[in-house]
Structure formats: C-alpha cells, structure tokens
Amino acid sequence: MKTFVPVVIILFSSFCQASADTTVNGYLDVQAQAGHGLIEVQDNVFLQGEPGLSFSVYQGAFEFQHRHGQHRMHIDIPFHQTRTNPENNNNLDLATERAQAYISSHVGSDWEWTVGQFDTLWGYEGNDTNTIHYRNLGIVYNVTPNTNTGFLLTRIYSHRYKASLFLGNSNQTGKQSIQKELEQGVQLQYKEDNMFAKVGVLFNQRKGKYSVNGRLYEYEQGALVDVQWGLEDVFALNAIYVHPDNRKVLHEGQTADTKGTYGVMFDLPLFDMDQGSWAIRLEWLRNDRTNSYMSGYSGNDSELSKTSLGYKTQIDEFLSLKATADYFTLNVGENGRDNQWLEGAIAAIYEF
C-alpha cells in the first residue's frame, strides 16, 4: 500500500492537468462473493477458505492516453487485492498483471503499427471486468494470454477487413517476459454492420514443467488457434485450441502423449428491462493444465464447464451494479469423481 498512495497522487495530478489531447479514465470493481468455501483470488483461480461471504477489491485500473496527430501513447495501470494469501489480503497489488504501456501510430489510412505491451488479440473477452456483463471473466479466457509484448503491424484493407501480424516475447501471462525465444501470430478480421468474425493463430515457445500423479512433465513450443464469430449485442461464440508439442516425462526421458486444450464459450444477452439487463455465458474446457481445478487431473481427460447467469443495472452515468451466479461442473475422467458447485457475487463498479 506504501507505493500505491504516491502513485494515486501522481495520477490525480495528471488528471487535473490533462489537455484536450490527453484523456484519463479508470474504474473500480468491488465485490461481495458467496460460495462453498473457496475464495476467488484471480479469475477462476481459487484458494481454500471458509464457506460464507467475503469481500474484495476485485479489479480496478487507471488509464492514460495521449494523442498527437497519427500517434498515440497508452498506459494502463491495473490494481487488485493481494492474492497470495486469503488470510492477509488487505493490501493492493499495483500493475503486477495485465498492465499496458505502448505506442501506436497510423501510416496513412491503410497501416497501423503498435510497439510495447498491450492487450492480446487472441480470445473474445478482454482483461477488464467493467467491459463484460458478468462479475468475472470466463474459464476460456484463462487459456489465452492476457497481454503480448512486442511489435504488432495491422493492414487495414477497408472498414470490413483487417489483417494483423505479431512478433514478440513468448510465454506471456500478463507479466513482462525475459525469454529469448519469440512468438509469432497472425489474425484476420471481418466486420459487416454488427456481424464480426476473427481467426487467429499464435505460435509460441512456451516452456515449463508440471506434475501429474507424482510424474514430472516438461513442455515446450506450441500453438494457439482462436476463432471468434457473432453479432454485436446478440451473441458471441469463441473457440480456442492450444496444442503443446515435445512433451516428455523428465525422470524417464520418454515422450508422453500430447493432449491439446479445447475451449468453447457462448455468450448470449437474454433481454433488457427498464431496470437492467440479463445475459448467460456457457463454457466448456478440456485438458487445461493451467486451471487450478483441472491441473491435477490432466491425464484423465478432465472437463470443466461453467454456466454464468448475469444481471447488470446502470444506476447513473458512473455507477453500475452486477449480480452473477456461476455453476461449475468438473469431470475428472474414469478414475476420478465429478463435482458440481455454485458460486455467486454482487459487484459495484464505478467508472470515470
């Protein structure tokens, strides 16, 4: 908290001195969560706690943007409650994940380049909870990187077609990467009125280790395939596939079976009322080794589904309220047992 106070003072001073070319935005998402004994310390990442009610500063951010002609600088400083220990989380972590700092510029009307750390192109849901209908991001969101650090070049063919090429650091998790290997990506976009379609591939050099039933595995190199399609304010469909290669058992030196991760998300606004609006999100995930529920069962073809029913009402220009119920089903295969549980939360979000 010591570093948080002076940063807020600096941000407030910048806001007061903002010119017409400079904009300052921000939001704060505070939640009350109820569940069966797990505390959500990150999107779909839980630590064991006591059943009942808990409160958290779930997310927030300050965003700065300055424009000059065709050029733009963007800085996004997110913060959230400390997540390392649910019994001692009365502090705020600043810019430890999902932060952005980049420069972008248009070259004529056909080209745009971006360099720095910026929100990833891959995956339908963004990083900020104030942009979605639900109190948290989905389980399919967890499969994609949060941000990418590198160089992005976009060719704008018309108001309908775009093509983007990316070259940057590997193993992006929302924090700065220091690995030497680079990852490469491409995304094609199409938009017609309120219809949109995106297809993207990200080739990476991810490296790491994980343990299943006492056996230690390592993995390196893989690819992520992302497909998005939908009608704005009507529905959205997102399918993700992650293919890891060169997987082997460390202590035996033999090649292990390669199992990719599959994910599908379907987001459907239901109806609007004078007091607010309802939406439902259906998700299914298979073999996600990074998921806190599924990591110990990846050898059993584990499957996790999540159904989220969300209600959102806008109190005024700045304040909105959300209520979300999440129903989980975990199937851990033939040798495991199925689990079902219900989580819920109420969120107050203030945006400026």
Buried (B, 14 or more C-beta within 10 A) or exposed (E): EEEEEEBEEEBEEBBEEBEEEBBBEBBBBBBBBBBEEBBBBBBBBBBEBEEEEBEBBBBBBBBBBBBEEEEBBBBBBBBBBBBEEBEEBEEBBBBBBBBBBBBBBBEEEEEBBBBBBBBBBBBBBBBBBBEBBBBBBBBBBBBBBBBBBBBBBBEBEEEEEBEBBBEBBBBBEBBEBEBEBBBBBBBEBBBEEEEBBBBBBBBBBBBEEBEBEEEEBBBBBBBBBBBBBBEEEEEBBBBBBBBBEEBBBEEEEEEBEEBBBBBBBBBBBEEEEEEBBBBBBBBBBBBBBBBBBBBBBBBBBBBBBBBBBBBBBEEEEEEBBBBBBBBBBBBBBEEBEEEEEEBBBBBBBBBE
